Amino acid sequence: MTGTSALNRALREYFGLEQFRPLQAEIIAEVLAGRPAMAILPTGGGKSLCYQLPALMLPGVTLVISPLISLMKDQVDALVARGIRAVAINSQDTAAEGRAKLDALAGGEVKLAFVAPERLSNSAFLAACRRIAISLLAVDEAHCVSQWGHDFRPDYRLIKDFHGAVGAPPLLALTATARPDVRDDAMVQLGIGDARVFSASADRANLWIGLEACTTVAEKRAKIAHLARTSPGSVIIYAGSRKDCESLADLLAGELAEPVAYYHAGMSAGDRTAVQNRFMSGLCRVVVATNAFGMGIDKADIRAVIHACVPDSLEAYFQEIGRAGRDGLPSACTMVLVQGLDVKLREYLLGQEQVTGPALESVFRRAQAVAQAGGGLLPAEGNDDSLTLLVVSHLQSLGHIELLCRSSEGLEVTASRPIPAAALGEVRRRLTEHERNRQERFRRMRSFVYLGGQCRRQHLLRYFGETVPPQAEACCSTCHPRPLPSDLAAAAAAGASRKKKPPARSGANAQSATLGPQEQTALFERLREWRKRKAHEMGVPAYIVFGDKDLQSIAEAAPRTLDALAGCRGLGPVKLKQYGSEVLAEIAAAVPAPEPAAVRVSRAEMLARAGELFAGGLAPAEAAVRLERAESTVFEYFLDWLAADETGRWKQAVRLVISPEDYRAIRQGLRAHPEGPLSAVYAELGERYTYEQIRVARAVMAKA
């Protein structure tokens, strides 16, 4: 069994992290010991590390079964950016690309392969997997294997047989949302019924959970616009249909005077990817989406998740609000509903999805005909193969038929004997039970909407079988009013400033600057701007370069050397080599070098000298040269002098930084976000003005 010290070394070496999140080390140790495990970690709890780190420590290949192509792509991009060999194998591959990836697997060129579950029935893929050493099989979103869960995917039922066919390597199942009964069923369906369960609390104490009831659709839209406008960070708004996504996005774009994207399954794969990349890179702050959006989204600054519709279940709701506040800082999750109307609409849509008797019988009869011939192609029912796949899944579990592969034309199946007519009754019974379970899940969701005076957080946690913790500081709309935007922004800023500097690694030269809170914030914003440029240059989402937490760690430490930079969060060897010099250049441009003791003067004296230069007509950049100080430091002198000057000389000096026309334009942006962060004003103004100009305009407004 691998010791704790070896795991910590690997964590630092590969991911640049100093410590594990709760239960990560225990889960990884169980996997490395060759034992199966079930991990239930809340959204943002670090599930992916639980298979990524073992993959790098085990000798063979780790296969990761993942349900969404976009989720695979994001993880592969992030791993490749760290110098880790990874591929995604899915339906978007051409035949040549698929063969090349399988050859890479067989040739030992890949450590992690992300695979869509339907690929498990492909004979060529199965044959390739039998030729390679699979050290670990990880099943992400493992609740999808249980028909009692909120997101049952019949393809997941292929995993158990596939696992046995490739030599039964250790299997790690992971999920964020599973009640005890769903968890137990998932473990049975995956063949790991006796595995150890690692279950973290579902409670996210930094999330405020609330509902705002409206009497009209117009009032509802106005409230959604207000919440989106005043949120100090990124916003996801969930709508109930494709049409609602598009119409609400158009409305908000006009109301907010900023780009608002929409995302739904009816868009092309390229358009969906473009929207996700814009959102992740910060080019678009607000997105309106169906529940097709968000799985695997790892964006730190999502400060608001707004539901403009009623989710199908508490599991779906819990998963969707979990995308907020992944950095641990305060965030608000609000359902904005015309209760009676929105609940009835969801009930109607769920009713439309019910399997009718004639449709079921049609699929069953066609399956019988194909089985009678020993196998063949079973075409989809209409334009949707979900019902066909569901029926085949149940027939396969009953031992009547075997699914070989899935294609755009339908399902390829084989059978050794005819399917008896009595099997229709068993399939119908299972589907009826599944539908009854789905209705019960929605009944529980509806009860949550009409909860009345009960604590929403406690109700949600009880549903997942947890002992209810003490009330959170900002709990829910029953216990506490919704946090004001200024409160969220201030709490987020305070939380960021309280984070400790990471300890320098062994042997590192910890030569760093000591910055005050304002200087740290300025450096952090500068690094974010650099990251945006770099991500655009590379054609990847910004978080692939560095996450906000990584940049915050760098801004706090303000390292001057590569050795000192290596001690910051997220800086493994690959990223240090790839970005280290550029990051140090940004720090050097923003942070003054240490002054020799012989020429050190007090800040008050330096501020007085700078003030005379400003009053004499020198801009901060020119004064920095005269004073032999960093431009960022002299700019702080300029703001302090502007605030303190009572002679009126500041009025002319301000024109050295912004023109009267620029000031008037920036003032409008500041008035639109009176309590928001500078990044919100920057976006409001279309990125036409620098942060320095915005800060000067704000200082002038404060003197008015």
Secondary structure, DSSP 8 states (H G I E B T S, - for coil): ---HHHHHHHHHHHH--SS--TTHHHHHHHHHTT--EEEE--TTS-TTHHHHHHHHHSSSEEEEE-S-HHHHHHHHHHHHHTT--EEEESTTS-HHHHHHHHHHHHTT--SEEEE-GGGGG-HHHHHHHHTS-EEEEEETTGGGG-TTSTT--GGGGGHHHHHHHTT---EEEEES---HHHHHHHHHHHT-TT-EEEE-----TTEEEEEEE-SSHHHHHHHHHHHHHH-SSEEEEE-SSHHHHHHHHHHHHHHHTS-EEEE-TTS-HHHHHHHHHHHHHTS-SEEEE-TTS-TT---TTEEEEEESS--S-HHHHHHHHTTS-TTSS-EEEEEEE-HHHHHHHHHHHHHHTS--HHHHHHHHHHHHHHHHTTEEEEE-BTTB-HHHHHHHHHHHHTTS-EEEEEETTEEEEE-SS---TTHHHHHHHHHHHHHHHHHHHHHHHHHHHT-TTS-HHHHHHHHTT----S--TT-BTTTS----HHHHHHHHHHHHHHS------TT----B----HHHHHHHHHHHHHHHHHHHHHHTS-HHHH--HHHHHHHHHH-B-SHHHHTTSTT--HHHHHHHHHHHHHHHHHHS-----GGG---HHHHHHHHHHHHHTT--HHHHHHHHT--HHHHHHHHHHHHHH--SSTHHHHHTTT--HHHHHHHHHHHHHSSSS-HHHHHHHTTT-S-HHHHHHHHHHHHH-
